[in-house]
Amino acid sequence: MKKVINRFGQAMLYGEKDIKGKIYCTCAACMSVWADFLSYANANEERMTTNIEEADCIIVLSCQVTDLAILNDLIVAHRLHQKTGKEIYMGGCLAYRFDINLPTYIKRLSVMRNVKQEIIKKSLMNYEKPFWVKNFKETEDEYAEGNLFRNMYPLKIGAGCKNKCKYCTIKDTRGAGYELNPYDQIQEFLNHDNIVLISDSPTVNQIKGWVAIANEYNKPISIRNLEPQIAVICQNELLALAQKGLLKVLHCPIQSNNREVLEAMNRNAELTYEYLELVPQFRECGTKVATNIIIDYVVGNEFIHNCDREFLDKNFDYWVWNPYFDGKFSVDKAKARYKKYIKDDYQLGYSKVKKY
């Protein structure tokens, strides 16, 4: 165990050496957290089991980007505890939210990853269905709701983010950050198909490196979580790659197309708008363009809905939204918001996907 201190307080977190016996792991978090633990699982395959009954410990990888995600983490953990009677190790981002009380049967777990480990078997752990998608179906249709990137090979290139968006907690909840050199990962790149680069926030050097590698080997890539300002800096390289048909999916979270909201978020409005001018050029090349927005953002003392459906449908092949979360978790409030935003569909529905 080790003591961890961050903006949310301090707590003792269990680590890899504290975990004994066979591990059953399920992920209710994003692909970055999923890929991190997959690297550990593949480096320690003998420790993993997909049979929860034979597991000595259960790990739930969690998300805390909204109170709805936190509620889902707790539901998953409760379900598995009720089924097995075993204690739960809560990994992922919620483990680092020391301001949020967890049930006594849950232990907080620090990040477990093997940074340079190639992922041979994705089947070593379970991947929960996206809770926001009603009637979710696993499908080979990569652009079906909830399936974007889900079946691609997750080539993890880094973790952490140096930006200062007001709503974000990555600096405190993702463990130690790292950035890999693209040229050290060429063999892993060649060993797999349908690759998506996985990082919380890819850097300029990484993008330029991976564009060069994709060009050299004439092999397509997809990019997830690329910030608009980085896309603008790398626009010449990215557009050239798209023109060659080697940029399959470009996921760039704009979070808003409203200047007032972007400024309240402490995001770069000018470069976001500049990126939006590039989007049609990528789509003309056949690249599928995806994004995220945050709705009902608080600006001053007002909520701004921030969901321009016509604009999003026109400009993006795939987009999803998250409701603004003020960071103050309450189970009762989360349940009410779940009903409002997901169960009752909340005007536009939680996500919008164009079918191809």
N, C-alpha and C positions, 0 to 999 in steps of 0.2 A: 504494500500500500504506500501511497505517497500523498503528501499534502499539496493541494492545488489552491492557488489564490487568484481570483480574477475580479472583475467589476461586480459580480454577483455574490461575493463573499468568499468563503473558504470551506473546504471539505476534504475528507480523506477519500481517495479514489483507489479502487482495486486495480491491479495490473495483470499482465500476462502471467507472471510468476505466482499470482494468487489463485489462478484458475486451475483446478485439479480435475483430472479424468477427462471423459468424453464431453465434447461440446456440441450442443444443438444451437444453431444461430438462425434467427429470422430478422429480416431487415424491413423496417417501416419508415426508412429514411430515404434520402436522395441517392443518386448514383455515385456521388463522391464518397459518401460514407460506406455504401455497399461495396464499391471497388476497393476501398481501403481494407475492409475486413476480408474480402475475397483474396487479397494478396497474402494475408496472414493464414487463411484457411488452406491455400494452395501450398504454402511453405510448411504447413503442419497437417497434412491430410490425414495422418494416422489419428489425430486428435478429434476429427470431425465426425459427426453422425447426422443423418437425416431422419433417424428414428428417435423421436423425442423420448420414448419410454426407456431407451438404453442410455440416455444422456445423464451425465453426472451434474452438469450445469446447463443453464439456459441463458442465452444472451439475446436481448432485444436491442437492435440498433435503432436509434430514435432520431426524430426531427423535432425542432422547436421553433420553426419559422413562423408559425401561427399557433394560437391556442387550440385551434381545431386539430392541428398535427399533434400537439401535446396530448390532447384528449385521446386521440387514436393510439398513441404510444401506450398510454395507461390502460386502454381497453385491451390491446394486444397482450401486454404483460399480465393483466388480470386473468385473461382467458387461459393463458398457458400455466399460470400458477394454480388456477382452479382445476385444470386438467391433470396436473402432475403433482401438486403439493410441494413443488420444489421452489427454492429461492430463484429470483431473477436477477441477472446482472444487466443493468441498463447501460448500454454503450451509446455511441453517437452523441449528438449535440445536447440532448436533454440532460445527460449525465453531468454536464458542466453548468447547468442552471441551478446554482446552489440556493437561489431565492425561492425555488419551487420545491415544496415538500413532496417526498415520494413515500408510498406505502412501506411499512416496515419490512416486507418481504423482498424489497428491491434494493440492490446494492449498486452504487455508482461505479462505472468501469471506464478507465482511461482508454484512449485510442489504441487499438491493436492493429498494426500494419507491418508489412515487410516491403519497404519502398521499391526495391528492385526485383521483386518476385513477379514472374510471368504468370498470368492467370490461365491455367490449363482447364480447370473444371469450375464452371459457374454453378454446378449442381450441388456443391458441397454445403450450401446454405439455402434457406428458403427466402423468397422475395415476396413480401406481402402485396396483395392487390392494392392499387391506389384507392384510398378510401373515398376520395371525392368523385369517383366515376361510378355512376349507377350501372349495375349489370355489366361490370367490367368483364371482358373476355380476352384471354391470351390469344393472340392471332399473329399470323405472318404479315399482316398489313401494318407496316411500320408507322403509318400515319393515322391509325385508328386511335380513338380517344384513350389516353393513358399509356399508349405503347411506344411513344417516341423514344428512341434510343434503347428501349428495354431489352431488345434482343441483339443489339450490336455488341461487338467486343469492346469492353471498357479499358482502353489504354490509358492508365493513370499517369499523368505527367506532373502533378503537383497538388498541393493543398494549401489553404489559407488565402487571404486577400489583404492587400495594402490600402484599399480604398476606405473612405470614411462616411459611407452612407448612414444616415441617422437611424434607420430601422434595423440595421444589420448587427449581428453578434458573432460573426465568424471568427474574429480575432480571439474571442474568449471560449468558443465552443468546439473548435475543430482540432484542438491539440496543436502540437508544434507544426508550423508550416514547412513546406519544402518545395523546391523547384528542380525538376530533372532536366538534364541536357538532352535534347532530342536525338543527337547523334549517338548517344549511349543506348538508345532504345530501338535502333534500326532493325535488329534481328527479331525482336518481339513484333515489330510492325510487319515484317515480312512473313511471320509465322501465322498471321491471322487475317481474316477478311472482314469487311463491313465494320470498319474501325471508327469509334468515336473517341476523341481526346477528352479525358476526364480531369477536370481541375475545378476548384472553386472560382478561379479567376486566372485564365491563361495570360501569360505575359507577352510583350512584343517579341522578345527574343525567341520564345517558344513557338509562337505562330510563324514567324519568319523561317525558323528552322524546319518546322513541320511542312510548310509549303514547299520548301526546297527539296525535302525528302520525298514528298508525294510526287513532285515533278520528276525527280531523278528516277524513281521506280515506276512512274506512270500508274500510280495506285491511288484510288480515291480515299478521302478522309471526310469525317464529319466533325464539327466542333461544337462543344456545349459550353454555355456560360461565358461567352466572350463579351466583355464589356464594350459598349458602343465606341468609347474613345479609343480602345485598342483596335477595333475594326477599322476606324477611320485612319489611324496611323498606318495600318497594314493594308489599306484598301487596294493598292496597286498589286501587291502579291496575291491577295485573296481573289480579286476580280480576274486576274490572269489564270489562277487555278480553276476558278469557276468556268471560264471560257473554254478550258480544256476538258471540262466535264469531270473534274477531279474533286470538286467540293460538293459533296452529296447533300448535307444538311448544315446550315449555319444557324445556331441558336444564340441569339443575342438579346438578353433581357433589357428592354428599354425602360420598364417599370411605369412609364407614363409618356404621353405625348403633349402634356400640359406643362408649360414653362413654370407656372406658379407651383405646381406639385413637385416638379423636378428640383426646383430650388429649395423647397421645404425639405426634400429628401437629402439635400446636399449632394446632388448629382450634377453632372456637367450637361446643362441644357443645350448649349451651342453644339457640342459634339454629338449629342443624341440626335438633334435635328439634322446634322450633317450626315450621320449614319442613315437616317430615314430616307435621305435623298439617294443613297446607294442601293437601298433594298430592291427597287425595280430592276436595277442592272443585274443583281445576283439572280433574280427570278427569271429574267430573260435568258440567262445561261442554263436554266434548268435546275439550279440550286433551290432546294426547299428551305424557306426562311421561317424560323420560329421565334417566338418571344414570350415574355412574361410581363404582366403589369400588376400593380397593387391597387386595389380599389378602396374607396371610402377612406382615403388618406386624410389625416388631420392637418389642416393648414390654418394656423392661428387657432381660432376657436370653432372652426367650421369643418365639416366633413365634405370632401370633394369626391364625387362618385368615381370620376376618372376612368370610365369604361366607355370609350367611343367605339361601339360595336361596328359601325359602318367603316370607320377608319381601319380597324383591326382586320376585318374581313377582306377589305380591299388590298391591304398591304402584306398580309402574312398568310402562310399556308397552314400554320398551326399556332394557336395562342391559348394561354391559360392565365387565369387570374387568381390572386390570393387576396383575401380581405385583410386590411390593415390590422395589426395586432399591437397594442400599446405596451406589451411586455409584462403586464400584470395579470398573472394567471389565476383563474377561478374556475373550478369544475362546473359550477352551476352556470356561470356566464358562458363557458365554452359549449355546454350542452345547448343553451339557448341560441347561441350563434351558429352551431351546427345545424339546428333546425331551420334557422333563417337562411343561411347561405347554401346549404347542401340539400337537406331533406326537402325543403320547400322550393328549391331551385332558384330562389332570389332573382327574379326578373330575367336575367340573361342565362342563368345556369352557371355552374362553376367553371366550365371550360367550353371552348368553342373550337371545333376542328372542321376544316374543310376536307371533304372526301375526294379521293382521286382514284 
